[in-house]
């Protein structure tokens, strides 16, 4: 099928357009919109829509690329070196002359303060309770001698022998009484000076002096056995 020349196509389109316009004028107003609808398959320029669509799809206009480029948002510039700018802290404002608030630490129970030297303190010695001196008596054994029995009683106070008294002395004869009355005070004085039973013979009465010493020693033994 041969194509029509362009002048013939123009005459046909013009004749059709005039016919449509005349029909629109003669038709009632409610039907005019239906008459003015575009003819299927034709473009506003008289060309088929298929070719126009093909030509439009083949030749993309430069305006689209320009609009897409301009519509893309620009990214914010990133500082070089990877460092992030520091955000300044908000300044606290107050009345002139006022001081910045300071943090107050809560006070807790205070512990023991260590000494400056660091060495542990030695506990102070406690005073020992004072003992009241007690006077005690210790009776020695009765010692039988050749001239009669001898027995001595000691008195002690604060760990000392304070007295020595003869409870028994030989007195069966007048001579024995004479020797006993002479030896008793001397033997007592020797015991107080020696603070023991190591005494000498007094007034020549050897048997009586030995019995006296033995009785004193037994009294001292009893005293030491009791913790004296």
Secondary structure, 3 states (H helix, E strand, C coil): CCCCCHHHHHHHHHHHHHHHHHHHHHCCHHHHHHHCCCCCCECCCCCEHHHHHHHHHHCCCHHHHHHHHHHCCCCCCCCHHHCCCCCCCCCCCCCCCCCCCCCCCCCCCCCCCCCCCCCCCCCCCCCCCCCCCCEEEEECCCEECCCCEEEEEEEEECCEEEEEEEEECCCCCHHHHHHHHHHHHHHHHHHHHHCCCCCCCCCCCHHHHHHHHHHHHHHHHHHHHCCC
